[in-house]
Amino acid sequence: MASLQVSHVCLQAKPLTHMNPRYDPVFVVPVPEADVMPTATTSSSPISHSPGRRTGTGSANIASARVQTPRIKISGFHTVSLLSAICLTGLVPPYSSVPSNQARPLEEIRKSTKRPIVVFPECTTSNGRGLLRFADVFQKSVPVKGYNIYLMCVRYDPPTTFSPSLSLSIPSTSLNPLPHLFTLASSLSVPTLSIRMLSPAESPSSGSFLASEFVAHLPPGQDQLSEACAALIAQIGKMKRMGMGWEDKVNFLDFYRGKKRS
């Protein structure tokens, strides 16, 4: 299901040539408007794409379905340190260590700091095999004016018999993510990853950005910047986009932990 597959967006008032510790970025984590309610198994709907040939036999006749989890609005963000962000790897909102009454709009945080802001629009981590649905975290139209946007994607190799994946899709119940780090440190081979960054000339903040190629299909009022970032990160990372979001991972973790206890 859904690791630190790092697909993130960096907002910066001044040009940023590359991510470097000297920029001392601000990390923000989302604060949802409400908790995810358990999804009833009767509210499922068929997946629009069915694999296989449409011959009326075989796999084309298999009806696939999944539960539709309602989207939860992101009410604001809370700034955290790098260490706190690492400790939240694999977890889902709302985070117990993040005070919900101190949520601030992303635009307010951006205007109050001169440092770049790192945003994770998936709001959780995945297993690196697909891009989770982006939450409507920006509420901006494109192209964006007034500040620069930098898109980055980190791809992890899938796990093998002798090499675990760097991704952490299921967080530890204690001392997260130390157990995962010990697993990586004791691996017989060195896990690898690839980092890809979008050219600033193709960014949604570029004057030459063609918004119609990415947001023409969106209904009025939907977050154009979030959709454009998702499409661009999927392109540079060569990953498929999933219809599931962080809300679905909440239900998945509940199911997984319930099975572990039984």
N, C-alpha and C positions, 0 to 999 in steps of 0.2 A: 504494500500500500504506500502510504505516503511516507530523507536524510539530508544531511546538509548538502543537498544538491543546491549549490549556492547560485540561484538566479536572483540577482539583486539590481536595484536601481540606485544610482548615486545622484543626489541633487547638490549642485554647487554653484555659488554665485559667480565665481571666477573660473577661467579655464583650468582644467585639470589634465595634465598630460598622462599620468598613470597613477594607479593606487599605490601609495607609499606611506609607511608609518608616520612620516613627518607631517602629513596632512591631518593627523589626529581626528579621524571622522567621528561623527555622532551616530550611534546606533539607536534605532527606534524599534519598539515592538508594539504590535497592535493591541488595542483594547476593544473587544466586541461590545455591541450594544446589549446583547443578551446571551444567555447560555444556549447551547445547542440542545434541543429537545430530542429524546429518543425517537427514532423513526419507526413508524408502524410498518410491518412487513406487507400490509395490504395495499400500500400506496405506491406500488412499483409501476413503472412504465417501460415499454419495450425500447431497446436501443435501436436507433435509426439505421445503423449499418450492420448487416449480417454477413459474416464471412462465407466464402464458398460461392459456387455458381448457382444461379437461380434456375435450377432444372426441376424443382419440385420434389427432389429426393435428396438424401444425404444431409450434409451440414447446412444446406440452404434452408432446410425445413426446421432447424433447431431455433426455438424462440428464446432469445436471451433477454433478460430483464434485470434491472437493478433499482434499488430504492432511491427516490429522489429526495435529497436532503435540502430543506429550504436554506437559502443564503441568509447569513446574519450580517447586518450592517456593522461596519467598523466605526465606532463613535469617536475614536481618536488614537493617539499614540503616547507612549511613555519612553523617555530616553533612558538608556542603560549603558553600562560600561561594556568593554569588549569581553571581560571575564564573565559578566552576567549573561551576555548574549551566547557565549559558548555553553554555559550551564543550562540554557534553555533549548539547546539543540535537540530536535526530535519531539519536543513538547508541542502542545496545541493551546490556543487561547481558550479561556482566560487563564493567564499564568498566576499561580498563587502568590508568587513573589512580586507581582506588579500591582500596585494600588490602582483600582479602577476609577477612584474618585479624582485621580490626578491626570486623567487623559487630556491631551491637548491636540488641537487640529494640527495636521502636518504643516500647513501653511504658516501657522503661528510659530512652530518650532524652527522652520526654515528662516523666517524673518528675524528671529531672535539670536541667531548664531552666524558666525562667519566661517564655520567649519563645514566640510561636506557632510551630508546626511545619507546614511546607508539604509535603504528600505528593502525589505523582503516581501514582495507582494503576494507570495503564496501563503504567507502567515504561518507556515510550518515547514517541515522538511519532507522530502520524498525519497524513494529508493533509487532515484536517478534514471529510471527507465522511461519517464514521461514528465511533462510539465503540468503541474497541478493548475487548476483554475485560479486565476488571479482575483483577489478581492478588489472591490472598488475603493482603493486606498487613496487615490489622488483627487478624484472629482475635478479633473481638468480637461479642457478641450485641447486639441493639437492643431498646429504646432504650438509648443509652449514658448512663452516669451518672458524675459526677465531673469532667467537663470539657465544654467546648462544641465543637461541630463546625460549620464553615462551608464550604459547597460553592460553588464558582465554576466557571464555564465560559466560555471565550473562543472565539468562532466567527470564522473567517476567510472572506472572500469567495474564491470559486474564481478561478484565474488566467484572464486574457484575453490577447488578442493584444498589447495595449499595457501591461498591468499584471500583474506576477507576483504570486503568492500570498505572503502573509506566512509561510505554513506552510513548514516544512523537513522533508520526509519522508525525503530521502536525504542524509545528512551528507557533508560534504567530507572527503576523505582527509587533508587538511592544513589547518591554521589554521581549523578549523571553529569558528564559522559565518561567518567573515569573507567568503568568496566570496558567500554568500547575502546578507549585509548590503550588499555593493557592488552586487549586482543590484537590491536594493530602492532603494538611493540613486540609481541611474541610471534608475529607471523614469520613464516619461513622465507617469504619473498616480500619485496617492497611494493606496496600498492601504488598505482599511478593515477594521475588525473590530468586533465587538459583544461586550460583557462582560455576563454575566448571573450574578447571585448569588441563591442560594436564601434565602428569608426564614428568619431564625432560628427562627421559630415552627413551621416545617415541617421543621426539621433532625432527623436521627436522635438528637440529644441533647436534643430538646425533650420535655417531659413529656407533651405531647399527640400525640406521634408514634405512628401506627398501624402497628406492625410487621407485623401480619398481612397488610397490603396488599402488602408487598414481599418477605417472606421465608417466607411460608407454604408455598411450593412447594419450598423448599430441603431437601435431605437432611440428616440430623443430622451435626453436625461441620463443616459448611461455613461460611465466613466471612459472617455475616449483615450486618455493617456494610459490607463491600465490595460486596455485592449491592445493599443499600439505596442506597449512594452512587451506584452505576452507574445504577440505575433513576431516581433523582432528577436526576442530571446530564443523562441522556438526555431527560428531560422538560423541564427548563428550557432546554436547548440545542436542543431540537427536532431531535435527531439519532437515527438508527437505531443500534441496538447490533449490533456485529459478533461473530461467533463466534471470530474470530482474536485472538490476543494477541501479546505481545512475542516469544514463542517463534517465532511464524510470521514475524515481521519479520526475525529472525535468519536464517532460511532464505532469505527473499526477498533480503536484502542480499547473502548469499553467491552466490545465483544472478545477481543484477544485476551484481555486480563480476566474476564469472566470465565473463559475456557481454561486459563491457567489455574484459577482457583478451584475449579470443579474436578 
